[in-house]
Amino acid sequence: MTAIDRFLQRWRIAKAIRHIAPGARVLDIGSYDGPLFRALGDRLGSGLGVDPTLKADRDLGRIQLKAGGFPEAVPAGCEPFDVITMLAVLEHFPEDAYAGLSANCAKFLKPKGKVVITVPSALVDHILVVLQWCRLIDGMSLEEHHGYDNQRTQTVFSPHFRLIHRQRFQLGLNNLFVFEKV
């Protein structure tokens, strides 16, 4: 990751952690190597990160990182979570996965649990291609972007969740959505 990649990642994380209560049990979908958990530090109760780019599972004490996608990589019989995060991840899901995503998130959350999502504007795909061409960013998994329209996010999650917070940031090019399980 370049310095710009890390800067943008830290900015997304800073927006998300405001919606994670101290002591929370967190499932981070698209966790990479755990930067959200490191940012939470002692505020984190426990965490499970799942990411298909991980080469192997890692046990870091109260944090487990699992190689694989969601929901397949979540261990059977796993206790429910207080919060599920998807930071710059939703736009990587294939189109046919959106139908079951809300139900799968609801399945792994406690009552009144939250889903915290950051998703870029579709315009960002074009900007990222230019930044990658200029070698200013690594552009992790850009080939998976498919022009996701962030306006769909509320519809994707509405069957099992209600929107409690929405905010644009990064000059309006990124969006934060916070949903609560109904």
TISE-635077 format. One record per residue: residue number from 1; residue in three letters; chain; z, x negated, y negated of N, C-alpha, C, O in turn. Coordinates in nm, 3 decimals, always signed. Each point is the difference from the previous one (the first is absolute). Last residue first. Layout:
REM residues N
num	residuo	cadena	nw	nu	nv	caw	cau	cav	cw	cu	cv	ow	ou	ov
NUM	ALA	A	Z	X	Y	Z	X	Y	Z	X	Y	Z	X	Y
...
END
This chain:
REM residues 182
num	residuo	cadena	nw	nu	nv	caw	cau	cav	cw	cu	cv	ow	ou	ov
182	VAL	A	+1.268	+3.327	+0.448	+0.046	+0.137	-0.019	+0.054	+0.056	+0.130	+0.044	+0.115	+0.005
181	LYS	A	-0.101	-0.635	-0.242	-0.023	+0.085	+0.117	+0.059	+0.138	-0.025	+0.112	+0.014	-0.047
180	GLU	A	-0.296	-0.334	-0.349	+0.122	+0.029	+0.073	-0.032	+0.095	+0.114	-0.075	+0.096	-0.017
179	PHE	A	-0.208	-0.488	-0.312	+0.009	+0.131	+0.064	+0.134	+0.013	+0.069	+0.058	-0.099	+0.044
178	VAL	A	-0.340	-0.213	-0.435	+0.123	+0.010	+0.077	+0.009	+0.145	+0.050	+0.000	+0.095	-0.079
177	PHE	A	-0.389	-0.468	-0.141	+0.033	+0.135	+0.045	+0.132	-0.008	+0.077	+0.017	-0.087	+0.085
176	LEU	A	-0.342	-0.229	-0.447	+0.121	+0.010	+0.083	+0.021	+0.148	+0.029	+0.000	+0.083	-0.090
175	ASN	A	-0.449	-0.406	-0.069	+0.076	+0.124	-0.001	+0.118	-0.009	+0.095	-0.011	-0.049	+0.112
174	ASN	A	-0.385	-0.271	-0.419	+0.077	+0.021	+0.121	+0.087	+0.124	-0.018	+0.031	+0.039	-0.112
173	LEU	A	-0.315	-0.194	-0.235	-0.084	-0.028	+0.117	+0.073	+0.017	+0.132	-0.062	-0.006	+0.106
172	GLY	A	+0.223	+0.034	-0.581	-0.057	+0.124	+0.051	-0.085	-0.018	+0.124	-0.058	+0.096	+0.050
171	LEU	A	+0.304	-0.455	-0.258	-0.104	+0.045	-0.093	-0.071	+0.126	+0.050	-0.117	+0.022	-0.031
170	GLN	A	+0.491	-0.171	+0.280	-0.103	-0.103	+0.001	-0.122	+0.046	-0.080	-0.112	+0.004	+0.050
169	PHE	A	+0.383	+0.407	+0.098	+0.044	-0.130	-0.051	-0.114	-0.099	+0.016	-0.109	+0.037	+0.044
168	ARG	A	+0.275	+0.534	-0.001	-0.107	-0.101	-0.003	+0.061	-0.128	-0.054	+0.090	+0.003	-0.084
167	GLN	A	+0.160	+0.421	+0.353	-0.011	-0.084	-0.118	-0.121	-0.092	+0.015	-0.026	-0.053	+0.108
166	ARG	A	+0.355	+0.491	+0.118	-0.132	-0.063	-0.003	-0.010	-0.078	-0.130	+0.040	+0.048	-0.106
165	HIS	A	+0.338	+0.251	+0.448	-0.027	-0.094	-0.109	-0.142	-0.054	+0.015	-0.046	-0.030	+0.110
164	ILE	A	+0.219	+0.366	+0.180	+0.114	+0.000	-0.093	-0.021	-0.098	-0.116	+0.072	+0.007	-0.100
163	LEU	A	-0.350	+0.302	+0.513	-0.009	-0.110	-0.096	+0.118	+0.009	-0.096	+0.022	+0.103	-0.062
162	ARG	A	-0.019	+0.075	+0.578	-0.026	+0.047	-0.136	+0.002	-0.123	-0.091	+0.080	-0.091	+0.019
161	PHE	A	-0.191	+0.181	+0.544	+0.071	-0.064	-0.110	-0.030	+0.070	-0.132	-0.102	+0.067	-0.017
160	HIS	A	-0.106	+0.029	+0.448	+0.137	-0.031	+0.042	+0.088	-0.053	-0.113	+0.119	-0.025	+0.020
159	PRO	A	-0.594	+0.167	-0.071	+0.052	+0.085	+0.108	+0.148	-0.021	+0.032	+0.068	+0.093	+0.042
158	SER	A	-0.318	-0.354	-0.389	+0.059	+0.130	-0.032	+0.047	+0.082	+0.121	+0.092	+0.080	-0.017
157	PHE	A	-0.330	-0.532	-0.028	+0.142	+0.008	+0.035	+0.063	+0.138	-0.019	+0.115	+0.021	+0.039
156	VAL	A	-0.583	-0.118	-0.134	+0.025	-0.063	+0.130	+0.144	+0.023	+0.042	+0.026	+0.025	+0.118
155	THR	A	-0.155	+0.112	-0.552	-0.050	+0.091	+0.104	+0.028	-0.057	+0.139	+0.038	+0.075	+0.090
154	GLN	A	+0.065	-0.342	-0.464	+0.091	+0.113	+0.006	-0.043	+0.099	+0.109	+0.085	+0.057	+0.069
153	THR	A	-0.368	-0.428	-0.151	+0.128	-0.039	+0.058	+0.097	+0.117	+0.012	+0.064	+0.017	+0.104
152	ARG	A	-0.524	-0.047	-0.305	+0.020	+0.065	+0.130	+0.142	-0.019	+0.054	+0.041	+0.073	+0.090
151	GLN	A	-0.210	-0.286	-0.489	+0.031	+0.141	-0.027	+0.025	+0.078	+0.130	+0.061	+0.106	-0.003
150	ASN	A	-0.213	-0.566	-0.010	+0.146	+0.018	-0.002	+0.041	+0.143	-0.034	+0.115	+0.037	+0.022
149	ASP	A	-0.555	-0.232	+0.229	+0.029	+0.070	-0.124	+0.150	+0.032	-0.004	+0.047	+0.084	+0.076
148	TYR	A	-0.349	-0.481	+0.194	+0.099	+0.108	+0.009	+0.028	+0.056	-0.139	+0.025	-0.075	-0.094
147	GLY	A	-0.357	-0.271	+0.282	-0.007	+0.082	-0.119	+0.095	+0.118	+0.002	-0.033	+0.108	-0.050
146	HIS	A	+0.019	-0.449	+0.389	-0.113	+0.092	+0.013	-0.008	+0.095	-0.118	-0.048	+0.113	+0.013
145	HIS	A	+0.278	-0.611	+0.215	-0.001	+0.097	-0.109	-0.124	+0.087	+0.012	-0.108	-0.049	+0.033
144	GLU	A	+0.192	-0.329	+0.251	+0.053	+0.128	+0.048	+0.002	+0.106	-0.110	+0.014	+0.119	+0.029
143	GLU	A	-0.141	-0.580	-0.099	-0.105	+0.066	+0.078	+0.045	+0.136	+0.053	-0.083	+0.082	+0.038
142	LEU	A	+0.377	-0.386	-0.267	-0.083	+0.082	-0.090	-0.109	+0.075	+0.076	-0.044	+0.106	-0.044
141	SER	A	+0.446	-0.413	+0.173	-0.058	+0.115	+0.071	-0.082	+0.092	-0.090	+0.001	+0.122	+0.018
140	MET	A	+0.246	-0.475	-0.291	+0.037	+0.027	+0.139	-0.063	+0.129	+0.050	+0.024	+0.108	-0.055
139	GLY	A	-0.091	-0.440	-0.350	-0.056	+0.131	+0.033	+0.023	+0.037	+0.144	-0.095	+0.022	+0.076
138	ASP	A	+0.192	-0.424	-0.374	-0.048	-0.008	+0.138	-0.061	+0.132	+0.044	-0.087	+0.003	+0.087
137	ILE	A	+0.083	-0.185	-0.607	+0.085	+0.067	+0.098	-0.057	-0.025	+0.139	-0.117	-0.034	+0.016
136	LEU	A	-0.086	-0.175	-0.374	+0.128	+0.020	-0.067	+0.099	+0.074	+0.088	+0.121	-0.008	-0.021
135	ARG	A	-0.610	-0.133	+0.071	+0.107	-0.068	+0.074	+0.136	+0.006	-0.071	+0.083	-0.090	+0.013
134	CYS	A	-0.525	+0.306	-0.107	+0.044	-0.107	-0.090	+0.113	-0.083	+0.061	+0.048	-0.095	-0.062
133	TRP	A	-0.205	+0.467	+0.299	-0.118	-0.086	-0.017	+0.034	-0.119	-0.089	-0.048	-0.111	+0.023
132	GLN	A	+0.373	+0.446	+0.026	-0.013	-0.078	+0.123	-0.117	-0.097	-0.011	+0.011	-0.115	+0.042
131	LEU	A	+0.053	+0.415	-0.394	+0.109	-0.098	+0.002	-0.006	-0.088	+0.125	+0.029	-0.119	-0.005
130	VAL	A	-0.337	+0.476	-0.025	-0.030	-0.102	-0.102	+0.108	-0.109	+0.001	-0.031	-0.118	-0.004
129	VAL	A	+0.101	+0.487	+0.281	-0.116	-0.075	+0.049	-0.035	-0.113	-0.097	-0.028	-0.112	+0.042
128	LEU	A	+0.364	+0.417	-0.168	+0.046	-0.094	+0.101	-0.115	-0.084	+0.056	+0.017	-0.119	+0.028
127	ILE	A	-0.112	+0.471	-0.331	+0.069	-0.109	-0.069	+0.042	-0.107	+0.100	-0.014	-0.119	-0.026
126	HIS	A	-0.169	+0.515	+0.195	-0.104	-0.078	-0.068	+0.061	-0.122	-0.071	-0.057	-0.109	+0.002
125	ASP	A	+0.351	+0.418	+0.205	-0.083	-0.067	+0.102	-0.104	-0.089	-0.065	-0.022	-0.112	+0.047
124	VAL	A	+0.296	+0.401	-0.313	+0.057	-0.131	+0.031	-0.083	-0.074	+0.105	-0.008	-0.123	-0.004
123	LEU	A	-0.070	+0.580	-0.132	-0.064	-0.099	-0.085	+0.047	-0.141	+0.034	-0.074	-0.097	-0.020
122	ALA	A	+0.274	+0.486	+0.213	-0.122	-0.043	+0.070	-0.074	-0.106	-0.080	-0.071	-0.082	+0.058
121	SER	A	+0.601	+0.116	-0.115	-0.115	+0.081	-0.039	-0.122	-0.052	+0.077	-0.005	-0.119	+0.033
120	PRO	A	+0.472	+0.012	+0.198	-0.080	-0.029	-0.118	-0.104	+0.108	-0.028	-0.035	+0.080	+0.086
119	VAL	A	+0.542	-0.052	+0.141	-0.141	+0.006	+0.037	-0.083	-0.023	-0.126	+0.024	+0.064	-0.103
118	THR	A	+0.516	-0.056	+0.334	-0.084	-0.043	-0.111	-0.143	+0.000	+0.052	-0.028	-0.046	+0.110
117	ILE	A	+0.513	+0.308	+0.053	-0.136	-0.049	+0.019	-0.053	-0.057	-0.130	+0.021	+0.058	-0.107
116	VAL	A	+0.433	+0.151	+0.406	-0.034	-0.066	-0.126	-0.132	-0.073	+0.021	-0.012	-0.087	+0.086
115	VAL	A	+0.337	+0.497	+0.146	-0.116	-0.085	+0.023	-0.040	-0.053	-0.137	-0.027	+0.077	-0.092
114	LYS	A	+0.523	+0.138	+0.296	-0.107	-0.021	-0.097	-0.114	-0.084	+0.058	+0.020	-0.084	+0.087
113	GLY	A	+0.396	+0.455	+0.102	-0.050	-0.136	-0.009	-0.118	-0.010	-0.094	-0.066	+0.100	-0.029
112	LYS	A	+0.332	+0.297	+0.183	-0.002	-0.043	-0.142	-0.044	-0.146	-0.016	+0.014	-0.056	-0.109
111	PRO	A	+0.116	+0.141	+0.595	-0.017	+0.109	-0.095	+0.017	-0.052	-0.143	+0.088	-0.081	-0.027
110	LYS	A	-0.247	-0.294	+0.347	+0.115	+0.089	-0.002	-0.032	+0.119	-0.091	-0.094	-0.007	-0.079
109	LEU	A	-0.311	-0.266	+0.323	+0.092	+0.006	-0.113	+0.118	+0.093	+0.023	-0.012	+0.100	+0.071
108	PHE	A	-0.390	-0.188	+0.216	+0.087	-0.118	-0.002	+0.101	+0.000	-0.115	+0.074	-0.098	-0.017
107	LYS	A	-0.403	+0.453	+0.086	+0.063	-0.021	+0.131	+0.103	-0.114	-0.003	+0.100	+0.006	+0.070
106	ALA	A	-0.386	+0.087	-0.443	+0.110	+0.096	+0.010	+0.080	-0.021	+0.129	+0.122	+0.013	+0.001
105	CYS	A	-0.517	-0.266	-0.062	+0.105	-0.044	-0.090	+0.122	+0.091	+0.011	+0.113	-0.048	+0.008
104	ASN	A	-0.491	+0.174	+0.235	+0.061	-0.120	+0.058	+0.110	-0.055	-0.090	+0.103	-0.045	+0.050
103	ALA	A	-0.355	+0.412	-0.207	+0.084	+0.039	+0.114	+0.070	-0.120	+0.062	+0.117	+0.007	+0.036
102	SER	A	-0.432	-0.088	-0.381	+0.116	+0.072	-0.052	+0.097	+0.036	+0.113	+0.121	-0.021	-0.012
101	LEU	A	-0.539	-0.176	+0.131	+0.090	-0.093	-0.066	+0.128	+0.068	-0.051	+0.109	-0.053	+0.020
100	GLY	A	-0.523	+0.234	+0.210	+0.128	-0.010	+0.068	+0.104	-0.085	-0.070	+0.114	-0.010	+0.046
99	ALA	A	-0.559	+0.086	-0.234	+0.044	+0.130	+0.051	+0.139	-0.007	+0.065	+0.080	+0.092	-0.019
98	TYR	A	-0.323	-0.485	-0.137	+0.076	+0.073	-0.101	+0.056	+0.132	+0.052	+0.108	+0.042	-0.042
97	ALA	A	-0.406	-0.361	+0.279	+0.145	-0.016	+0.019	+0.081	+0.085	-0.096	+0.118	+0.026	+0.025
96	ASP	A	-0.611	-0.081	-0.015	+0.050	+0.095	+0.099	+0.151	-0.009	+0.023	+0.057	+0.085	+0.069
95	GLU	A	-0.290	-0.390	-0.371	-0.007	+0.139	-0.047	+0.063	+0.099	+0.098	+0.069	+0.092	-0.042
94	PRO	A	+0.107	-0.598	+0.048	-0.131	+0.065	+0.020	+0.009	+0.148	-0.037	+0.106	+0.061	+0.010
93	PHE	A	+0.211	-0.429	-0.247	-0.006	+0.088	+0.116	-0.141	+0.055	+0.015	-0.065	+0.031	-0.099
92	HIS	A	+0.204	-0.301	-0.274	-0.048	-0.075	+0.117	-0.010	+0.086	+0.126	-0.066	-0.037	+0.096
91	GLU	A	+0.248	+0.177	-0.529	-0.146	-0.014	-0.011	-0.060	-0.079	+0.115	-0.123	-0.009	+0.011
90	LEU	A	+0.600	+0.062	-0.053	-0.064	+0.128	+0.031	-0.152	-0.010	-0.001	-0.067	+0.062	+0.082
89	VAL	A	+0.375	-0.426	-0.213	-0.036	+0.013	+0.141	-0.084	+0.124	+0.028	-0.091	-0.005	+0.082
88	ALA	A	+0.370	-0.199	-0.471	-0.139	-0.047	+0.007	-0.051	+0.004	+0.144	-0.064	-0.094	+0.046
87	LEU	A	+0.526	+0.206	-0.015	-0.037	-0.060	-0.128	-0.137	-0.066	+0.015	-0.016	-0.099	+0.071
86	MET	A	+0.368	+0.449	+0.173	-0.139	-0.041	+0.023	-0.051	-0.053	-0.133	-0.050	+0.076	-0.083
85	THR	A	+0.558	+0.087	+0.338	-0.082	-0.053	-0.109	-0.139	-0.035	+0.051	-0.017	-0.043	+0.114
84	ILE	A	+0.480	+0.366	+0.011	-0.120	-0.065	+0.052	-0.080	-0.046	-0.121	-0.023	+0.077	-0.093
83	VAL	A	+0.575	+0.069	+0.185	-0.118	-0.019	-0.083	-0.111	-0.063	+0.083	+0.025	-0.088	+0.083
82	ASP	A	+0.383	+0.212	+0.120	+0.026	+0.065	-0.129	-0.127	+0.001	-0.085	-0.026	+0.095	-0.074
81	PHE	A	+0.026	-0.098	+0.631	+0.010	-0.083	-0.120	+0.034	+0.086	-0.121	-0.024	+0.120	-0.002
80	PRO	A	+0.118	-0.070	+0.575	-0.078	+0.038	-0.119	+0.033	-0.088	-0.121	+0.107	-0.061	-0.008
79	GLU	A	-0.079	-0.132	+0.515	+0.078	+0.088	-0.087	-0.082	+0.035	-0.123	-0.081	-0.081	-0.044
78	CYS	A	-0.155	-0.038	+0.515	+0.048	-0.063	-0.124	+0.079	+0.102	-0.082	-0.041	+0.115	-0.013
77	GLY	A	-0.210	-0.069	+0.446	+0.143	+0.022	-0.012	+0.062	-0.063	-0.124	+0.123	-0.007	-0.010
76	ALA	A	-0.571	-0.210	+0.149	+0.043	+0.132	+0.047	+0.152	+0.009	-0.012	+0.071	-0.097	+0.024
75	PRO	A	-0.344	-0.238	-0.352	+0.057	+0.012	+0.135	+0.043	+0.143	+0.034	+0.051	+0.072	-0.085
74	VAL	A	-0.456	-0.221	-0.241	+0.140	+0.041	-0.016	+0.057	+0.023	+0.140	-0.052	+0.081	+0.076
73	ALA	A	-0.412	-0.190	-0.149	+0.091	-0.115	+0.006	+0.146	+0.036	-0.019	+0.087	-0.085	+0.019
72	GLU	A	-0.451	+0.418	-0.043	+0.007	-0.063	+0.133	+0.104	-0.112	+0.009	+0.065	-0.014	+0.103
71	PRO	A	-0.229	+0.322	-0.477	+0.139	-0.001	+0.045	+0.021	-0.078	+0.130	+0.113	-0.010	+0.048
70	PHE	A	-0.350	-0.223	-0.362	+0.090	+0.115	-0.004	-0.074	+0.121	+0.055	-0.114	+0.024	-0.039
69	GLY	A	+0.019	-0.565	+0.171	-0.018	+0.104	-0.100	+0.105	+0.109	+0.011	+0.084	+0.000	+0.090
68	GLY	A	-0.032	-0.546	+0.045	-0.067	+0.122	+0.040	-0.004	+0.101	-0.112	+0.056	-0.022	-0.107
67	ALA	A	+0.304	-0.380	+0.222	-0.145	-0.013	-0.010	-0.064	+0.128	+0.050	+0.024	+0.041	+0.114
66	LYS	A	+0.479	-0.103	-0.333	-0.076	+0.031	+0.120	-0.150	-0.012	-0.029	-0.050	+0.054	-0.098
65	LEU	A	+0.578	-0.203	-0.092	-0.141	+0.009	-0.036	-0.079	+0.016	+0.129	+0.013	-0.080	+0.093
64	GLN	A	+0.528	+0.159	-0.277	-0.092	-0.023	+0.112	-0.143	+0.013	-0.054	-0.030	+0.096	-0.071
63	ILE	A	+0.570	-0.175	-0.125	-0.141	+0.030	-0.027	-0.083	-0.036	+0.122	+0.010	-0.111	+0.053
62	ARG	A	+0.457	+0.024	-0.080	-0.007	+0.142	-0.037	-0.141	+0.044	-0.038	-0.022	+0.116	-0.034
61	GLY	A	+0.009	-0.550	+0.271	+0.133	+0.061	-0.011	-0.011	+0.148	-0.032	-0.045	+0.078	+0.084
60	LEU	A	-0.351	-0.313	-0.016	+0.069	-0.069	-0.109	+0.138	+0.060	-0.023	+0.044	+0.014	-0.114
59	ASP	A	-0.489	-0.042	+0.477	+0.134	+0.056	-0.013	+0.074	-0.082	-0.104	+0.030	-0.117	+0.022
58	ARG	A	-0.580	+0.219	+0.109	+0.103	-0.092	-0.047	+0.132	+0.074	-0.016	+0.003	+0.110	-0.056
57	ASP	A	-0.543	-0.084	+0.309	+0.123	+0.064	-0.047	+0.098	-0.108	-0.045	+0.000	-0.111	+0.052
56	ALA	A	-0.523	-0.007	-0.080	+0.104	+0.025	+0.101	+0.118	+0.071	-0.065	+0.018	-0.004	-0.122
55	LYS	A	-0.426	-0.079	-0.117	-0.042	-0.057	+0.128	+0.099	+0.031	+0.112	-0.038	+0.012	+0.116
54	LEU	A	-0.090	+0.280	-0.577	+0.099	-0.092	+0.057	-0.048	-0.047	+0.137	-0.055	+0.077	+0.078
53	THR	A	-0.173	+0.256	-0.344	-0.042	-0.139	-0.022	+0.101	-0.102	+0.054	-0.029	-0.119	+0.005
52	PRO	A	+0.083	+0.610	+0.001	-0.098	-0.046	+0.099	-0.046	-0.144	-0.021	-0.062	-0.057	+0.089
51	ASP	A	+0.549	+0.297	-0.204	-0.122	-0.048	-0.065	-0.097	-0.051	+0.106	+0.037	-0.083	+0.083
50	VAL	A	+0.497	+0.311	-0.207	-0.111	-0.001	+0.096	-0.126	-0.041	-0.075	-0.026	+0.046	-0.112
49	GLY	A	+0.607	-0.064	+0.061	-0.131	-0.015	-0.059	-0.105	+0.001	+0.110	+0.018	-0.066	+0.102
48	LEU	A	+0.525	+0.217	-0.197	-0.103	-0.021	+0.100	-0.132	-0.008	-0.075	-0.035	+0.092	-0.074
47	GLY	A	+0.603	-0.136	-0.059	-0.141	+0.025	-0.022	-0.085	-0.028	+0.121	+0.030	-0.087	+0.082
46	SER	A	+0.508	+0.192	-0.329	-0.077	-0.063	+0.107	-0.147	+0.036	-0.023	-0.032	+0.094	-0.073
45	GLY	A	+0.352	-0.068	-0.284	+0.086	+0.023	+0.116	-0.061	-0.066	+0.122	+0.061	-0.088	+0.062
44	LEU	A	-0.133	-0.069	-0.585	-0.061	+0.059	+0.119	+0.105	+0.020	+0.108	+0.076	-0.092	+0.031
43	ARG	A	+0.009	-0.131	-0.449	-0.006	+0.146	-0.020	-0.053	+0.071	+0.124	+0.024	+0.119	+0.018
42	ASP	A	-0.003	-0.603	-0.070	+0.124	+0.062	+0.051	+0.004	+0.150	-0.020	+0.084	+0.068	+0.059
41	GLY	A	-0.561	-0.249	-0.119	+0.115	-0.087	+0.026	+0.116	+0.075	+0.061	-0.016	+0.075	+0.096
40	LEU	A	-0.449	+0.037	-0.290	+0.118	+0.088	+0.009	+0.127	-0.080	+0.025	+0.108	+0.038	-0.046
39	ALA	A	-0.523	-0.263	+0.043	+0.032	+0.047	-0.135	+0.123	+0.090	+0.000	+0.080	-0.003	-0.093
38	ARG	A	-0.250	-0.147	+0.507	+0.059	-0.113	-0.073	+0.040	+0.044	-0.141	+0.105	-0.041	-0.050
37	PHE	A	-0.335	+0.354	+0.311	+0.136	-0.020	+0.052	+0.069	-0.116	-0.071	+0.119	+0.007	-0.030
36	LEU	A	-0.571	+0.074	-0.069	+0.082	+0.111	-0.050	+0.145	-0.020	+0.044	+0.092	+0.018	-0.080
35	PRO	A	-0.421	-0.323	+0.244	+0.041	-0.024	-0.140	+0.084	+0.114	-0.059	+0.086	-0.026	-0.084
34	GLY	A	-0.283	-0.081	+0.569	+0.129	+0.050	-0.046	+0.038	-0.022	-0.145	+0.119	-0.008	-0.028
33	ASP	A	-0.541	-0.095	+0.286	+0.109	-0.079	+0.057	+0.137	+0.036	-0.059	+0.095	-0.077	+0.013
32	TYR	A	-0.471	+0.442	+0.001	-0.039	-0.142	-0.002	+0.117	-0.079	+0.059	+0.045	+0.033	+0.110
31	SER	A	-0.076	+0.461	-0.148	+0.108	-0.087	-0.051	-0.040	-0.145	-0.023	+0.072	-0.075	-0.066
30	GLY	A	-0.250	+0.553	+0.195	-0.080	-0.102	-0.067	+0.089	-0.106	-0.061	-0.024	-0.046	-0.112
29	ILE	A	+0.293	+0.444	+0.181	-0.130	+0.002	+0.067	-0.092	-0.093	-0.077	-0.021	+0.018	-0.120
28	ASP	A	+0.571	+0.036	+0.167	-0.107	-0.045	-0.090	-0.129	-0.010	+0.081	-0.016	-0.088	+0.084
27	LEU	A	+0.526	+0.335	-0.062	-0.118	-0.031	+0.080	-0.110	-0.037	-0.098	-0.043	+0.084	-0.080
26	VAL	A	+0.616	-0.068	+0.036	-0.136	+0.008	-0.052	-0.103	-0.038	+0.105	+0.015	-0.099	+0.072
25	ARG	A	+0.529	+0.255	-0.205	-0.076	-0.046	+0.117	-0.147	+0.027	-0.035	-0.038	+0.114	-0.025
24	ALA	A	+0.457	-0.184	-0.342	-0.102	+0.080	+0.068	-0.058	-0.072	+0.121	-0.011	-0.123	+0.005
23	GLY	A	+0.349	-0.017	-0.355	+0.041	+0.029	+0.137	-0.103	+0.077	+0.081	+0.027	+0.036	+0.114
22	PRO	A	-0.066	+0.007	-0.636	+0.070	-0.107	+0.069	+0.045	+0.045	+0.138	+0.046	+0.113	+0.018
21	ALA	A	-0.474	+0.132	-0.218	+0.145	-0.006	-0.023	+0.061	-0.120	+0.072	-0.049	-0.041	+0.105
20	ILE	A	-0.453	+0.131	-0.306	+0.066	-0.031	+0.128	+0.148	-0.021	-0.028	+0.038	-0.095	-0.068
19	HIS	A	-0.387	+0.156	-0.265	+0.012	+0.126	+0.073	+0.063	-0.019	+0.139	-0.008	+0.088	+0.085
18	ARG	A	-0.098	-0.445	-0.389	+0.079	+0.091	-0.084	+0.028	+0.132	+0.072	+0.090	+0.075	-0.038
17	ILE	A	-0.381	-0.415	+0.217	+0.142	-0.015	+0.034	+0.092	+0.085	-0.088	+0.115	+0.023	+0.035
16	ALA	A	-0.606	-0.040	-0.097	+0.047	+0.072	+0.119	+0.151	-0.008	+0.018	+0.063	+0.100	+0.034
15	LYS	A	-0.291	-0.339	-0.387	-0.011	+0.145	-0.021	+0.063	+0.077	+0.115	+0.068	+0.100	-0.021
14	ALA	A	-0.095	-0.566	+0.061	+0.098	+0.036	-0.105	-0.004	+0.149	-0.030	+0.104	+0.061	-0.023
13	ILE	A	-0.428	-0.240	+0.319	+0.132	+0.004	+0.062	+0.106	+0.043	-0.103	+0.087	+0.080	+0.032
12	ARG	A	-0.525	-0.153	-0.187	+0.007	+0.120	+0.086	+0.139	+0.015	+0.059	+0.057	+0.109	+0.000
11	TRP	A	-0.134	-0.501	-0.239	+0.000	+0.114	-0.092	+0.009	+0.131	+0.078	+0.076	+0.090	-0.036
10	ARG	A	-0.126	-0.495	+0.274	+0.136	+0.013	-0.055	+0.011	+0.120	-0.094	+0.103	+0.067	-0.004
9	GLN	A	-0.532	-0.171	+0.173	+0.088	+0.046	+0.108	+0.143	+0.021	-0.052	+0.062	+0.103	+0.028
8	LEU	A	-0.377	-0.297	-0.317	-0.028	+0.143	+0.018	+0.089	+0.060	+0.108	+0.047	+0.113	-0.013
7	PHE	A	-0.014	-0.578	-0.052	+0.043	+0.070	-0.121	-0.018	+0.151	+0.015	+0.091	+0.077	-0.028
6	ARG	A	-0.262	-0.359	+0.368	+0.146	+0.010	+0.006	+0.056	+0.076	-0.121	+0.093	+0.079	+0.014
5	ASP	A	-0.558	-0.168	-0.004	+0.036	+0.090	+0.110	+0.151	+0.023	+0.003	+0.047	+0.113	+0.009
4	ILE	A	-0.202	-0.438	-0.305	-0.030	+0.135	-0.050	+0.033	+0.104	+0.107	+0.058	+0.104	-0.032
3	ALA	A	-0.019	-0.560	+0.144	+0.106	+0.037	-0.094	-0.023	+0.142	-0.053	+0.096	+0.074	-0.021
2	THR	A	-0.311	-0.156	+0.494	-0.003	-0.072	-0.126	+0.117	+0.045	-0.088	+0.070	+0.095	+0.033
1	MET	A	-0.110	-0.106	+0.524	+0.000	+0.084	-0.119	+0.000	-0.088	-0.124	+0.066	-0.104	-0.004
END
